[in-house]
Amino acid sequence: MSITRYETGVRMSRAVVHNNTVYLCGQVAEDRTAGITQQTQTMLAKVVSLLESVGSSKESILSATIYLKDMSLFAEMNSVWDAWVEEGKAPARACVEAKMASPELLVEISVIAAVN
């Protein structure tokens, strides 16, 4: 059994690869003061970067769980998501309202993907 952990700290690893599957820790926006559109865009850019660093890609995402501070942000977040996901390559997805770790955060995502 092979488990490889990336960018591991005391509390968590940013990514863990096991059996050609990568599990990402929750990704949040670069600019926590931005609105939902920009927070979603930069959060997804971080997902792409982290996936690519372990030999995966956004097209290989199997599952995504999205956490929204308030479901009133759902439509705006989805407009960014829908433009980001390639047609025919949408992963299994859940979206829930959740209290965020920091009050200015509007969205967070956790991803599981195949390693290419």
Stockholm file with secondary structure:
# STOCKHOLM 1.0

chainA/1-116         MSITRYETGVRMSRAVVHNNTVYLCGQVAEDRTAGITQQTQTMLAKVVSLLESVGSSKESILSATIYLKDMSLFAEMNSVWDAWVEEGKAPARACVEAKMASPELLVEISVIAAVN
#=GR chainA/1-116 SS CCEEEEEECSSCEEEEEETTEEEECCEECSCTTSCHHHHHHHHHHHHHHHHHHTTCCGGGEEEEEEEESCGGGHHHHHHHHHHHSCTTCCCEEEEEECCCSSTTCCEEEEEEEECC
#=GC SS_cons         CCEEEEEECSSCEEEEEETTEEEECCEECSCTTSCHHHHHHHHHHHHHHHHHHTTCCGGGEEEEEEEESCGGGHHHHHHHHHHHSCTTCCCEEEEEECCCSSTTCCEEEEEEEECC
//
